[in-house]
Amino acid sequence: MSPTPYVPFIAKAIDRSKGKGIQIPFVYNSHAYETVDTLRMLDGLIDIYLPDFKYWSGNIAHRLSHAQDYPPSAMSAFLK
């Protein structure tokens, strides 16, 4: 399951937690198929990112996950 649909709620919860003095590292584990806008919502909140890059080939990404744009999209997120 991807955390992506929950990012606005995750960001709000982390922001509140940090505002209350919680000082643990926050980890974001994802499939690396994130938009730059999604990652910007988490900017400054996440301490450790664990992207799981799945496909170098758009054809394989399309065949297995119906996501031909996965490689360039994931790379864009990595380079954010």
C-alpha positions as CSV (number, residue, x, y, z in Angstrom):
1,M,0.0,0.0,0.0
2,S,1.3,3.5,-0.9
3,P,1.3,6.4,1.6
4,T,0.7,8.8,-1.2
5,P,-3.1,9.4,-0.8
6,Y,-2.5,10.1,2.9
7,V,0.3,12.6,2.5
8,P,-1.7,15.7,3.5
9,F,-2.8,13.9,6.7
10,I,0.7,12.6,7.3
11,A,2.2,16.0,6.9
12,K,-0.3,17.6,9.3
13,A,0.3,14.9,11.9
14,I,4.1,15.2,11.7
15,D,3.9,19.0,11.9
16,R,1.6,18.8,15.0
17,S,3.9,16.2,16.5
18,K,7.0,18.3,16.0
19,G,5.1,21.3,17.3
20,K,4.5,19.4,20.5
21,G,8.2,18.7,20.9
22,I,8.4,15.2,19.6
23,Q,11.9,14.7,18.3
24,I,12.0,11.3,16.8
25,P,13.1,10.8,13.2
26,F,10.3,10.5,10.7
27,V,10.7,8.0,7.9
28,Y,8.8,8.0,4.6
29,N,8.8,4.6,2.8
30,S,7.3,4.7,-0.6
31,H,7.4,3.2,-4.1
32,A,9.2,6.2,-5.5
33,Y,6.3,7.0,-7.8
34,E,5.6,10.4,-6.2
35,T,5.0,13.8,-7.7
36,V,7.4,16.6,-6.8
37,D,4.3,18.4,-5.3
38,T,3.7,15.5,-3.0
39,L,7.3,15.5,-1.8
40,R,7.2,19.3,-1.3
41,M,4.3,18.7,1.1
42,L,6.7,16.6,3.2
43,D,9.7,18.9,2.8
44,G,11.2,19.8,6.2
45,L,9.1,17.1,7.9
46,I,10.7,13.9,6.8
47,D,14.1,13.0,8.2
48,I,14.7,9.7,6.2
49,Y,13.3,8.8,2.8
50,L,13.2,5.2,1.7
51,P,12.1,5.1,-1.9
52,D,11.8,1.7,-3.5
53,F,12.7,2.2,-7.1
54,K,11.1,-0.6,-9.1
55,Y,11.6,-0.3,-12.8
56,W,14.2,1.2,-15.1
57,S,12.2,0.2,-18.2
58,G,9.0,2.0,-19.0
59,N,7.8,-1.0,-21.0
60,I,8.2,-3.3,-18.0
61,A,6.6,-0.7,-15.7
62,H,3.7,-0.6,-18.1
63,R,3.4,-4.4,-18.4
64,L,3.6,-5.1,-14.7
65,S,2.1,-1.9,-13.1
66,H,0.3,-0.1,-16.0
67,A,2.7,2.9,-15.3
68,Q,4.9,3.4,-18.4
69,D,6.0,6.8,-17.0
70,Y,7.3,5.3,-13.8
71,P,11.0,5.6,-14.6
72,P,11.1,9.3,-15.4
73,S,8.6,10.2,-12.8
74,A,10.5,8.3,-10.1
75,M,13.8,9.9,-11.2
76,S,12.2,13.3,-11.0
77,A,11.2,12.6,-7.5
78,F,14.7,11.4,-6.6
79,L,16.3,14.5,-8.0
80,K,13.8,16.9,-6.3
